[in-house]
């Protein structure tokens, strides 16, 4: 079983410059081990249920909505919102600014999917600020991974791939084409693009034995705009990372214990992604969860809670509780 949490005991908006305000919230023990939860997407926004893996009696738990999504402003779902200052490097800087704002010396990082890429980027830039890392459904944003999830995985779903590509008029750069569509001034064009994109993402996870039926498309329309506009913005720019950068620089994580939980049935991000990361990261353990895919399973939930319970008693960070 997972833990039960009440409402966050502290929250706020952090001004990170260029007109961006980042929403954050905190729960658990103010004197506990600091942990930052990094959500996926990009653009999904924080999920309160993500706290449930953490023992509230032992962790000081921080969550935030990445730029442009959730309760952070301005929201990227509006086609008029400028995304110039919304990049991986800006998000890493936001995480560091939040750590300083909350008076935290070092913290554990936990997240999955796109959150893995952001966590790894932050940890490689600020290894002295990270105690441990727990990843699920790992991503490293290699260029081949973007090609796989928007084309190669279509070998399993050729009919759906044809519909997905037709939605972008069979453009050579399907990601950039969808970004243009979901940024259109025409609301009907935006909605069609958002629904076509998320229908494809739902298809990619549709073979998972223990996942959700429609994890991407079953959202309010405005949330679809936010998700798709940010995903296509980040993917079309290859996350502003060099190809293979996070694997090449994994030695910077030396001394940081890590647990990588990855579902055997994750075909959008195959186990090979997590395997390659674990091979490059000296202090990581890889656990392949046989009944899980990208969207997880009860067994993956159990293993994640156990990993966080184990790390709760190790190398606590120095904190100054928010008043």
Secondary structure by P-SEA (a helix, b strand, c coil): cbbbbccccbbbbbbccccbbbbbbbbcccccbbbbbbbccccccccccccccccccccbbbbbbccccccccccccccccccccccaaaaaaaaaaaaaaacccbbbbbbccaaaaaaaaaaaaccccccbbbbcccccccaaaaaaaacccccccaaaaaaaaaaacccccaaaaaaaaaacccaaaaaaaaaaaaaaaaaaacccccccccccccccaaaaaaaaaaaaaaaaaccccccccccccccccccccbbbbbbcccccccaaaaaaaaaacccbbbbbbccccccccaaaaaaaaaaaaaacccbbbbbbccc
